[in-house]
């Protein structure tokens, strides 16, 4: 995701066509224009990037012209996902200079990095710390003079399922473990290479608790998930990865030791009562099939087959199922209502 230091950049610029339009719009300016990009590093798990951005939108509340927090349906989270999915990485030849930014940075540290970059690249005199602090204060107190009206009557899609978006990098987790292991069956490595080569590794890993197809039988669980999802400060949950499983159709990771994240797991961890109650009421039958679908062999195979794979393996069925223990990998995430 990229920001440009020019008033002409008050538009989306996360895609190449937008950046090319900006280049064209400034190509005949005199004196010549140089494009300087603040390029936000996206090498973190996408669930983490989404969570950080969504929390910031929620924190600023109504103080934006267009993207404002939806405290009921959380529609703003879908908008952020769309930006993340559609983004195209910035190439060096698209701009004249780049300042690399970190998505995890606070407003203060992000501004300091941008100032340092501008001073180095443009040769400006560095502003005083008092001026920088004042800029932070003004940004935090900003209230737009005009706001785009919300679309009345817009139907927000109902969640198809509720689950956790774990903040992990599947490619890194699985590749690292397969590289380290010496006794991985040949078909396991081959399946993984095919998933990677065909682009079939799940790009938004999730752990499903309840699907709308389970209703009305699991309505109570559905409602508990919905209540957590709608919280303004939802808790983090944590778990360990147990085993990597596969057959000739699907690959999955089992989830173990699901619990409320301890306060020292993260500065944002939430030890609230609601999270503790959710964990205590989660039935063993649900716990035993919690998993992350890593990928399917082709698009005609439904990801739900991963649940059946885990279920069979838990019952001791081993014919046609490969497995590899995952050692020392944990993850955290929040419960979300998801549509895709």
Secondary structure as GFF3:
##gff-version 3
##sequence-region A 1 340
A	DSSP	beta_strand	2	4	.	.	.	ID=ss1
A	DSSP	three_ten_helix	7	9	.	.	.	ID=ss2
A	DSSP	alpha_helix	16	26	.	.	.	ID=ss3
A	DSSP	beta_strand	36	41	.	.	.	ID=ss4
A	DSSP	alpha_helix	46	60	.	.	.	ID=ss5
A	DSSP	alpha_helix	75	86	.	.	.	ID=ss6
A	DSSP	three_ten_helix	92	94	.	.	.	ID=ss7
A	DSSP	beta_strand	97	102	.	.	.	ID=ss8
A	DSSP	alpha_helix	107	122	.	.	.	ID=ss9
A	DSSP	alpha_helix	129	140	.	.	.	ID=ss10
A	DSSP	beta_strand	161	164	.	.	.	ID=ss11
A	DSSP	alpha_helix	170	180	.	.	.	ID=ss12
A	DSSP	alpha_helix	186	197	.	.	.	ID=ss13
A	DSSP	beta_strand	207	211	.	.	.	ID=ss14
A	DSSP	three_ten_helix	212	214	.	.	.	ID=ss15
A	DSSP	alpha_helix	219	229	.	.	.	ID=ss16
A	DSSP	beta_strand	237	246	.	.	.	ID=ss17
A	DSSP	beta_strand	250	260	.	.	.	ID=ss18
A	DSSP	three_ten_helix	263	265	.	.	.	ID=ss19
A	DSSP	alpha_helix	273	280	.	.	.	ID=ss20
A	DSSP	alpha_helix	284	287	.	.	.	ID=ss21
A	DSSP	beta_strand	291	296	.	.	.	ID=ss22
A	DSSP	alpha_helix	305	314	.	.	.	ID=ss23
A	DSSP	beta_strand	322	325	.	.	.	ID=ss24
A	DSSP	beta_strand	330	333	.	.	.	ID=ss25
A	DSSP	beta_strand	335	338	.	.	.	ID=ss26
###
